[in-house]
């Protein structure tokens, strides 16, 4: 199996410094700072990239599970919201909320919900984030 990589460079102190993160594939490179992570300044942050990875992983896992069960999804759209909070132990990602909408011809809601819950539990990113509360709101559309 392939090993994926990303890199980050940080220059300066925590509040006044800044950095860049980039994917090993070259598909993305972006700036980040204290302000883009803990406030609303422009730029990216590690939590946003984790949320993107989780949304992508979940959508693929759900598609795979549905396909294995004989359903062919027309589309799956997932948003992940990673909550960064300051706790007694320091900064922590305390929750990731997944919201997905899928167009899956021929499936009933109960069967869809079963596969969505399975994808939430079994996608590799969910497994990597097992210490974080992960919620799911899944709905059929179309």
MDAnalysis code that builds the backbone (N, CA, C; Angstrom):
import MDAnalysis as mda
import numpy as np

u = mda.Universe.empty(426, n_residues=142, atom_resindex=np.repeat(np.arange(142), 3), trajectory=True)
u.add_TopologyAttr("name", ["N", "CA", "C"] * 142)
u.add_TopologyAttr("resid", np.arange(1, 143))
u.add_TopologyAttr("resname", ["UNK", "UNK", "UNK", "UNK", "UNK", "UNK", "UNK", "UNK", "UNK", "UNK", "UNK", "UNK", "UNK", "UNK", "UNK", "UNK", "UNK", "UNK", "UNK", "UNK", "UNK", "UNK", "UNK", "UNK", "UNK", "UNK", "UNK", "UNK", "UNK", "UNK", "UNK", "UNK", "UNK", "UNK", "UNK", "UNK", "UNK", "UNK", "UNK", "UNK", "UNK", "UNK", "UNK", "UNK", "UNK", "UNK", "UNK", "UNK", "UNK", "UNK", "UNK", "UNK", "UNK", "UNK", "UNK", "UNK", "UNK", "UNK", "UNK", "UNK", "UNK", "UNK", "UNK", "UNK", "UNK", "UNK", "UNK", "UNK", "UNK", "UNK", "UNK", "UNK", "UNK", "UNK", "UNK", "UNK", "UNK", "UNK", "UNK", "UNK", "UNK", "UNK", "UNK", "UNK", "UNK", "UNK", "UNK", "UNK", "UNK", "UNK", "UNK", "UNK", "UNK", "UNK", "UNK", "UNK", "UNK", "UNK", "UNK", "UNK", "UNK", "UNK", "UNK", "UNK", "UNK", "UNK", "UNK", "UNK", "UNK", "UNK", "UNK", "UNK", "UNK", "UNK", "UNK", "UNK", "UNK", "UNK", "UNK", "UNK", "UNK", "UNK", "UNK", "UNK", "UNK", "UNK", "UNK", "UNK", "UNK", "UNK", "UNK", "UNK", "UNK", "UNK", "UNK", "UNK", "UNK", "UNK", "UNK", "UNK", "UNK", "UNK"])
u.atoms.positions = np.array([
    [0.847, -1.183, 0.000],
    [0.000, 0.000, 0.000],
    [0.891, 1.244, 0.000],
    [0.419, 2.309, -0.632],
    [1.227, 3.527, -0.696],
    [1.313, 4.236, 0.659],
    [2.363, 4.995, 0.846],
    [2.527, 5.867, 2.000],
    [2.345, 7.291, 1.498],
    [1.433, 8.028, 2.095],
    [1.146, 9.409, 1.676],
    [1.922, 10.368, 2.563],
    [2.251, 11.532, 2.031],
    [3.013, 12.484, 2.827],
    [2.499, 13.900, 2.629],
    [2.811, 14.713, 3.590],
    [2.574, 16.147, 3.533],
    [3.675, 16.780, 4.362],
    [3.894, 18.064, 4.172],
    [4.936, 18.726, 4.939],
    [4.465, 20.102, 5.381],
    [5.117, 20.608, 6.418],
    [4.814, 21.940, 6.929],
    [6.115, 22.612, 7.342],
    [6.179, 23.905, 7.124],
    [7.291, 24.728, 7.577],
    [6.686, 25.865, 8.390],
    [7.211, 26.098, 9.597],
    [6.752, 27.187, 10.463],
    [7.934, 28.100, 10.735],
    [7.721, 29.398, 10.641],
    [8.772, 30.378, 10.909],
    [8.277, 31.366, 11.953],
    [9.049, 31.512, 13.009],
    [8.714, 32.495, 14.039],
    [8.059, 31.886, 15.248],
    [7.653, 32.780, 16.151],
    [7.001, 32.308, 17.369],
    [5.544, 31.938, 17.084],
    [4.874, 31.390, 18.092],
    [3.516, 30.867, 17.890],
    [2.549, 31.920, 17.381],
    [2.444, 33.047, 18.062],
    [1.437, 34.047, 17.675],
    [1.865, 34.934, 16.515],
    [3.137, 35.220, 16.385],
    [3.587, 36.130, 15.337],
    [4.113, 35.438, 14.097],
    [4.332, 34.140, 14.191],
    [4.906, 33.408, 13.075],
    [3.879, 33.041, 12.018],
    [4.378, 32.332, 11.015],
    [3.486, 31.847, 9.957],
    [4.171, 30.678, 9.271],
    [3.397, 29.983, 8.481],
    [3.967, 28.827, 7.814],
    [3.212, 28.451, 6.563],
    [3.688, 27.376, 5.961],
    [3.019, 26.798, 4.798],
    [2.915, 25.296, 4.999],
    [1.847, 24.743, 4.472],
    [1.642, 23.293, 4.461],
    [1.443, 22.899, 3.008],
    [1.986, 21.743, 2.646],
    [1.758, 21.280, 1.283],
    [1.651, 19.765, 1.252],
    [0.884, 19.316, 0.292],
    [0.693, 17.889, 0.088],
    [1.843, 17.340, -0.734],
    [2.239, 16.127, -0.429],
    [3.326, 15.485, -1.155],
    [3.051, 15.350, -2.644],
    [1.791, 15.237, -3.019],
    [1.425, 15.107, -4.435],
    [1.576, 16.410, -5.195],
    [1.673, 17.528, -4.460],
    [1.738, 18.839, -5.102],
    [0.379, 19.420, -5.428],
    [-0.694, 18.711, -5.090],
    [-2.044, 19.173, -5.423],
    [-2.479, 20.379, -4.601],
    [-1.814, 20.621, -3.458],
    [-2.215, 21.747, -2.614],
    [-1.012, 22.268, -1.845],
    [-0.932, 23.590, -1.728],
    [0.010, 24.256, -0.832],
    [-0.691, 25.497, -0.319],
    [-0.658, 25.706, 0.993],
    [-1.347, 26.865, 1.548],
    [-0.656, 27.418, 2.776],
    [-0.924, 28.692, 3.036],
    [-0.363, 29.385, 4.188],
    [-1.244, 29.167, 5.410],
    [-0.589, 29.144, 6.570],
    [-1.334, 29.088, 7.815],
    [-0.638, 29.924, 8.872],
    [-1.401, 30.305, 9.899],
    [-0.885, 31.168, 10.954],
    [-1.701, 30.926, 12.221],
    [-1.274, 31.553, 13.313],
    [-2.054, 31.488, 14.548],
    [-3.465, 32.011, 14.274],
    [-3.543, 33.114, 13.537],
    [-4.842, 33.726, 13.240],
    [-5.743, 32.860, 12.379],
    [-5.166, 32.121, 11.424],
    [-6.008, 31.264, 10.570],
    [-6.421, 29.994, 11.306],
    [-5.703, 29.688, 12.377],
    [-6.039, 28.479, 13.131],
    [-6.973, 28.759, 14.295],
    [-6.698, 29.803, 15.063],
    [-7.450, 30.055, 16.290],
    [-8.402, 31.235, 16.192],
    [-8.334, 31.968, 15.082],
    [-9.207, 33.115, 14.873],
    [-9.839, 32.957, 13.492],
    [-10.166, 34.037, 12.828],
    [-10.822, 33.963, 11.518],
    [-9.980, 34.577, 10.405],
    [-8.672, 34.621, 10.578],
    [-7.806, 35.200, 9.550],
    [-7.770, 34.308, 8.308],
    [-7.424, 34.889, 7.152],
    [-7.312, 34.087, 5.927],
    [-6.195, 33.050, 6.054],
    [-6.347, 31.974, 5.337],
    [-5.369, 30.894, 5.329],
    [-6.014, 29.599, 5.755],
    [-5.233, 28.562, 5.736],
    [-5.751, 27.253, 6.117],
    [-5.298, 26.920, 7.533],
    [-5.548, 25.697, 7.944],
    [-5.127, 25.220, 9.258],
    [-5.194, 23.703, 9.263],
    [-4.518, 23.060, 10.194],
    [-4.523, 21.596, 10.219],
    [-5.931, 21.004, 10.349],
    [-6.800, 21.658, 11.113],
    [-8.146, 21.119, 11.327],
    [-8.958, 21.115, 10.033],
    [-8.800, 22.148, 9.222],
    [-9.496, 22.214, 7.938],
    [-9.038, 21.078, 7.022],
    [-7.747, 20.795, 7.044],
    [-7.227, 19.715, 6.206],
    [-7.683, 18.352, 6.723],
    [-7.761, 18.192, 8.041],
    [-8.299, 16.951, 8.602],
    [-9.765, 16.796, 8.211],
    [-10.532, 17.891, 8.271],
    [-11.943, 17.832, 7.879],
    [-12.081, 17.433, 6.416],
    [-11.243, 17.987, 5.540],
    [-11.297, 17.628, 4.117],
    [-10.980, 16.145, 3.930],
    [-9.955, 15.663, 4.629],
    [-9.596, 14.245, 4.537],
    [-10.739, 13.364, 5.019],
    [-11.393, 13.769, 6.108],
    [-12.480, 12.955, 6.658],
    [-13.679, 12.940, 5.725],
    [-14.041, 14.089, 5.155],
    [-15.169, 14.148, 4.223],
    [-14.911, 13.262, 3.009],
    [-13.700, 13.338, 2.469],
    [-13.359, 12.522, 1.305],
    [-13.339, 11.040, 1.625],
    [-12.748, 10.689, 2.742],
    [-12.657, 9.282, 3.145],
    [-14.046, 8.692, 3.384],
    [-14.883, 9.436, 4.121],
    [-16.230, 8.952, 4.408],
    [-17.030, 8.756, 3.123],
    [-16.975, 9.727, 2.211],
    [-17.742, 9.616, 0.962],
    [-17.324, 8.379, 0.169],
    [-16.025, 8.134, 0.097],
    [-15.540, 6.952, -0.625],
    [-15.937, 5.660, 0.088],
    [-15.843, 5.653, 1.415],
    [-16.214, 4.452, 2.184],
    [-17.697, 4.147, 2.009],
    [-18.532, 5.185, 2.034],
    [-19.967, 4.978, 1.844],
    [-20.247, 4.465, 0.435],
    [-19.606, 5.033, -0.558],
    [-19.781, 4.568, -1.927],
    [-19.383, 3.095, -2.051],
    [-18.268, 2.729, -1.448],
    [-17.803, 1.345, -1.498],
    [-18.770, 0.387, -0.815],
    [-19.278, 0.786, 0.345],
    [-20.214, -0.070, 1.073],
    [-21.521, -0.232, 0.299],
    [-22.007, 0.863, -0.266],
    [-23.246, 0.795, -1.052],
    [-23.046, -0.083, -2.288],
    [-21.929, 0.075, -2.971],
    [-21.638, -0.739, -4.146],
    [-21.551, -2.212, -3.805],
    [-20.919, -2.524, -2.696],
    [-20.798, -3.918, -2.256],
    [-22.173, -4.531, -1.961],
    [-23.112, -3.679, -1.539],
    [-24.465, -4.143, -1.236],
    [-25.372, -4.136, -2.464],
    [-24.829, -3.758, -3.630],
    [-25.614, -3.801, -4.858],
    [-26.269, -2.494, -5.250],
    [-25.924, -1.405, -4.579],
    [-26.481, -0.096, -4.921],
    [-25.428, 0.731, -5.643],
    [-25.884, 1.556, -6.579],
    [-24.963, 2.393, -7.342],
    [-25.286, 3.860, -7.063],
    [-24.559, 4.498, -6.151],
    [-24.875, 5.891, -5.831],
    [-24.601, 6.821, -7.011],
    [-25.552, 7.721, -7.264],
    [-25.356, 8.730, -8.301],
    [-24.434, 9.829, -7.788],
    [-24.561, 10.152, -6.495],
    [-23.690, 11.167, -5.896],
    [-23.724, 11.049, -4.378],
    [-22.623, 11.437, -3.773],
    [-22.506, 11.529, -2.316],
    [-21.768, 12.822, -2.034],
    [-22.363, 13.700, -1.259],
    [-21.761, 14.984, -0.913],
    [-21.640, 15.067, 0.599],
    [-20.423, 15.210, 1.098],
    [-20.189, 15.213, 2.539],
    [-19.428, 16.457, 2.966],
    [-19.869, 17.039, 4.064],
    [-19.171, 18.131, 4.722],
    [-18.732, 17.630, 6.093],
    [-17.505, 17.936, 6.476],
    [-17.005, 17.621, 7.814],
    [-16.638, 18.936, 8.486],
    [-17.093, 19.110, 9.721],
    [-16.772, 20.302, 10.497],
    [-15.975, 19.862, 11.729],
    [-14.694, 20.224, 11.755],
    [-13.814, 19.873, 12.876],
    [-13.817, 21.023, 13.878],
    [-14.148, 20.706, 15.126],
    [-14.193, 21.719, 16.190],
    [-12.883, 21.708, 16.973],
    [-12.182, 22.824, 16.952],
    [-10.964, 23.003, 17.729],
    [-11.332, 23.806, 18.965],
    [-11.045, 23.267, 20.129],
    [-11.381, 23.940, 21.379],
    [-10.181, 23.928, 22.308],
    [-10.145, 24.915, 23.185],
    [-9.127, 24.954, 24.223],
    [-9.716, 24.251, 25.442],
    [-9.081, 23.168, 25.862],
    [-9.526, 22.385, 27.012],
    [-8.496, 22.531, 28.128],
    [-8.762, 21.914, 29.275],
    [-7.800, 21.937, 30.369],
    [-6.473, 21.313, 29.955],
    [-6.509, 20.383, 29.016],
    [-5.297, 19.716, 28.532],
    [-4.651, 20.463, 27.366],
    [-5.219, 21.597, 26.945],
    [-4.693, 22.361, 25.820],
    [-5.634, 22.312, 24.635],
    [-5.147, 22.741, 23.481],
    [-5.969, 22.742, 22.271],
    [-6.239, 21.307, 21.831],
    [-7.479, 21.051, 21.409],
    [-7.852, 19.698, 20.984],
    [-8.977, 19.759, 19.967],
    [-8.939, 18.827, 19.026],
    [-10.087, 18.620, 18.144],
    [-11.059, 17.779, 18.951],
    [-12.156, 18.397, 19.377],
    [-13.088, 17.730, 20.285],
    [-14.233, 17.033, 19.575],
    [-14.507, 17.426, 18.340],
    [-15.659, 16.856, 17.645],
    [-15.483, 17.052, 16.144],
    [-15.939, 16.073, 15.392],
    [-16.061, 16.218, 13.943],
    [-17.491, 15.839, 13.585],
    [-18.180, 16.775, 12.960],
    [-19.571, 16.549, 12.556],
    [-19.598, 16.308, 11.052],
    [-20.005, 15.117, 10.674],
    [-20.167, 14.761, 9.266],
    [-21.621, 14.981, 8.866],
    [-21.826, 15.640, 7.748],
    [-23.159, 15.804, 7.174],
    [-23.060, 15.339, 5.731],
    [-23.887, 14.367, 5.374],
    [-23.819, 13.835, 4.015],
    [-25.198, 13.779, 3.386],
    [-25.235, 14.043, 2.105],
    [-26.432, 13.891, 1.291],
    [-26.064, 12.993, 0.130],
    [-26.887, 11.991, -0.101],
    [-26.575, 11.033, -1.162],
    [-27.802, 10.773, -2.022],
    [-27.557, 10.629, -3.296],
    [-28.582, 10.221, -4.247],
    [-28.257, 8.771, -4.595],
    [-29.079, 7.858, -4.072],
    [-28.832, 6.424, -4.257],
    [-30.130, 5.782, -4.739],
    [-30.273, 5.585, -6.040],
    [-31.500, 4.996, -6.564],
    [-31.765, 3.605, -5.969],
    [-33.020, 3.369, -5.643],
    [-33.461, 2.039, -5.225],
    [-33.184, 1.659, -3.784],
    [-32.738, 2.573, -2.949],
    [-32.438, 2.225, -1.553],
    [-33.475, 2.859, -0.637],
    [-33.820, 2.174, 0.445],
    [-34.715, 2.764, 1.443],
    [-33.862, 3.439, 2.516],
    [-34.479, 4.322, 3.299],
    [-33.731, 5.119, 4.263],
    [-33.057, 4.259, 5.329],
    [-33.730, 3.251, 5.833],
    [-33.145, 2.417, 6.888],
    [-31.871, 1.725, 6.399],
    [-31.898, 1.205, 5.190],
    [-30.716, 0.545, 4.623],
    [-29.603, 1.560, 4.398],
    [-29.974, 2.728, 3.903],
    [-28.988, 3.788, 3.694],
    [-28.328, 4.191, 5.013],
    [-29.130, 4.389, 6.048],
    [-28.594, 4.793, 7.357],
    [-27.641, 3.733, 7.907],
    [-27.965, 2.475, 7.690],
    [-27.102, 1.378, 8.147],
    [-25.735, 1.454, 7.461],
    [-25.731, 1.678, 6.163],
    [-24.467, 1.772, 5.427],
    [-23.702, 3.044, 5.781],
    [-24.420, 4.137, 6.015],
    [-23.764, 5.386, 6.409],
    [-23.085, 5.237, 7.769],
    [-23.765, 4.606, 8.707],
    [-23.162, 4.382, 10.030],
    [-21.940, 3.480, 9.925],
    [-22.012, 2.470, 9.079],
    [-20.866, 1.594, 8.875],
    [-19.687, 2.327, 8.263],
    [-19.953, 3.211, 7.309],
    [-18.885, 3.995, 6.687],
    [-18.250, 4.936, 7.703],
    [-19.070, 5.527, 8.566],
    [-18.548, 6.414, 9.611],
    [-17.604, 5.644, 10.535],
    [-17.975, 4.453, 10.906],
    [-17.165, 3.654, 11.830],
    [-15.916, 3.074, 11.173],
    [-15.973, 2.820, 9.868],
    [-14.920, 2.038, 9.234],
    [-14.031, 2.763, 8.244],
    [-14.304, 4.023, 7.920],
    [-13.369, 4.685, 7.004],
    [-12.049, 4.896, 7.751],
    [-10.923, 4.775, 7.067],
    [-9.630, 4.871, 7.744],
    [-9.418, 6.164, 8.530],
    [-9.949, 7.287, 8.054],
    [-9.772, 8.537, 8.791],
    [-10.581, 8.506, 10.080],
    [-11.796, 7.958, 10.057],
    [-12.563, 7.805, 11.302],
    [-11.793, 6.956, 12.301],
    [-11.201, 5.888, 11.814],
    [-10.422, 5.021, 12.700],
    [-9.227, 5.766, 13.288],
    [-8.570, 6.588, 12.476],
    [-7.420, 7.356, 12.961],
    [-7.835, 8.393, 14.001],
    [-9.067, 8.854, 13.906],
    [-9.582, 9.875, 14.818],
    [-10.480, 9.279, 15.905],
    [-10.250, 8.032, 16.244],
    [-11.129, 7.314, 17.169],
    [-11.266, 7.997, 18.529],
    [-10.312, 8.797, 18.937],
    [-10.402, 9.488, 20.219],
    [-11.244, 10.748, 20.171],
    [-11.778, 11.071, 19.008],
    [-12.583, 12.281, 18.815],
    [-14.041, 11.889, 18.624],
    [-14.943, 12.661, 19.219],
    [-16.371, 12.418, 19.006],
    [-16.703, 12.705, 17.544],
    [-17.292, 11.719, 16.869],
    [-17.685, 11.882, 15.466],
    [-19.193, 11.683, 15.386],
    [-19.884, 12.686, 14.859],
    [-21.331, 12.590, 14.662],
    [-21.625, 12.511, 13.177],
    [-22.804, 12.008, 12.853],
    [-23.203, 11.865, 11.450],
    [-24.672, 12.228, 11.294],
    [-24.924, 13.066, 10.310],
    [-26.282, 13.366, 9.855],
    [-26.309, 12.982, 8.376],
    [-27.061, 11.936, 8.058],
    [-27.098, 11.413, 6.693],
    [-28.505, 11.493, 6.139],
    [-28.626, 11.967, 4.896],
    [-29.950, 12.037, 4.283],
    [-29.867, 11.673, 2.814],
    [-30.968, 11.082, 2.358],
    [-31.116, 10.750, 0.940],
    [-31.741, 11.939, 0.237],
    [-31.270, 12.222, -0.964],
    [-31.808, 13.312, -1.778],
    [-32.034, 12.785, -3.180],
    [-32.748, 13.552, -3.941],
    [-32.889, 13.294, -5.346],
    [-33.822, 12.259, -5.727],
])
